[in-house]
Structures are given as structure tokens and as C-alpha cells.
Amino acid sequence: MEAKFFPYNNTLLRIRCSSKAHLMMKRKPDVIVAMHTRHHRSSSDESSSLIHKDNWFDRLAINHLSKCVQDATGLRNSKSGYESLVEAATVASQKFDPIQQRQLVIQALHTTLPNFIFSFTKMLPPSKFTRQVFAAFTTLFFAWLIGPSQVRESEVNGRKEKNVVYFKKCRFLEEMNFVGMCTNLCKIPTQSFIKDSMGMPVTMVPNFDDMSCEMIFGQDPPPLIDDPALKQPCYKLCKAKKKHETDNCLS
């Protein structure tokens, strides 16, 4: 596989060429999409890779979250941007057990926002309006962390409402290619943090085949013992630099 560069509308497109994949290109304002073959659990799986172009707000938010994670773990790195966040998460996954990882993320998330926001959101009554506000807020302000998203409808108590956020390609999971880091450093602590600190139940449903994810606001997650995400086998090309004791990629 090789990388080729083509000028397009004053933007340099990087296309990874593969003899096994058909190339499709489309240009968006902040994201360039290149279709190519990736190898995860099956060597024949195909998915799209997003090349993110972070703006000043994205970089500010990414560096802030990375610093919060480093403060929580006490482990520093000299990188910047999303590479710094990935490095901080990778080191945390290597130095701490799964329960400690989740606790550290919750601790870090508490320092990312001022306390009055937590107090305000906890005052909001559970309602269609509140669930839709959480979904809209997530879509507008967290593309830098997980990737572009859209609000979708679901049925709640027999009525339709826009309380689901769909991420076509999770940036964090794609960078890590490690199921255990998705569950221990994102899914489980985020679900706990949003419910306990902001008063909103949420279920995150990652799809490890195409790396998409859904956040369903207003829905409690299943018990960990029954959660399908925690029964997911490790990717064939897991980026974790250690051996797993079981087929499940949890550590």
C-alpha cells in the first residue's frame, strides 16, 4: 500500500492506494474522506479513514483534555494536539488496571468543565427537551474528540424524539485500534460521568466492525456483565503493546 498526494481546490488530498479497494473521494470543509482497506478482525474489512483538520478551538479543547488526563495520571508527555491525548490515554492503559483507568478518566472529566455547569444540568428535569439538548450540544461541541456526528431519532415511551447522536467514525477508536481503551477510557467512564455528574442517563453503543458509535441520551446502559461491548474480542492488529490474557480486549 502506498500514499499518493493530489492537489484539489487548494487542498492536498492524501489517498492511500490499495489493489484490493476501490477509491472514492469527497471533500468536506474540515474533513477529507479517503476510502481504503483497513485490517481489523478480518483482513477483508473495508472502512473509511477520516483525516481531521483541527481548527484553533479543536486544538484548544484537545490540549486541555490531554492536560487533564495527564494531571489525573501524573504521567506527562511532550506531544501536542490529538497525539498528546492519544499518548496520555495509551500510557494510562499500560500503567493502570481497567477500574483505575475508568476512575482516572472520571477525575479528568470533572476538571474539564466549571462546577456550575454540573449544578445547572442536574437541575434540568428528565424530558424530551432535555434529552434533545444534550444530543444537540454533543454534536455541536465534541466533533474534535470523537469525530463528525449527526442527531438521529429514537422512540421513547412510544414517541419519537431526537435523542441519539451517531458518530460515523469514532476518532478515538480509530487512532487507538484497541477495544479495551474504548471501553475503559471512553464508554464506561463517560456513561458514569454524564449520569452522576450531569444527571443524564446515557448509553454508548460502539460498533467495532465499522468504528461507528451511538450515544443514546435518556437510556441507562446495561450492567457491565451483560454489555456486549465488554465481550468484544480484541482486534487482530491491536495496537496495545502487550499480550492479552484472554480473547476479550479489556485490559
Secondary structure, DSSP 8 states (H G I E B T S, - for coil): -EEEEEEETTEEEEEEE-TTS---EEE-SSEEEEEEE--SSSTT-EEEEEEE---HHHHHHHHHHHHHHHHHHT------HHHHHHHHHHHHHHHS-HHHHHHHHHHHHHTTS-HHHHHHHHHS-SSHHHHHHHHHHHHHH-HHHH--EEEEEEEETTEEEEEEEEESS-HHHHHH--HHHHIIIIIHHHHHHHHHHHS--EEEEEETTTTEEEEEET-----GGG-GGGG-B--TT---SS--SSSB---
